[in-house]
């Protein structure tokens, strides 16, 4: 495991405030479960409105929480005045997303000056048991802070 050191002393409130502004995460009832420099975990409850035609949670919902987990893991390491945008990701689905709760964990693998590479893992959570359902590899690009809309 890597040990990362944030470049912004206010990294945690910054990540939480940015997450709170994400309409999609609100719509998915997703919440940050934990965060530390270079790692963010997001949980999402199951909801029939997130399902696909077979009753499983749609891969797009799982990919969305994975993308946010990876993006916010990268943001924990950005200096003041910089943010990240996803420029690429790939998801491998390992099994159907079924269950009552889902967990996405994003981790920074390499933090560069311009590009940060992350990995993400998604799980169905059943009590203490975590069942892997998806893997992500994502590339985040550092961009100057953008004004809020």
Protein Blocks (a to p, Z undefined) as FASTA:
>chain_A
ZZdddfbfklmmmmmmmmmmmmklmmnopacfbdcehiacddddddfklpcfkopacfkl
mmmmmmmmmmmmmmmmpcehiacddfbdcdddfbdcedjbdcdddddfbdcfkbccdddd
ddddehjbccdfbdcddddddddddddZZ
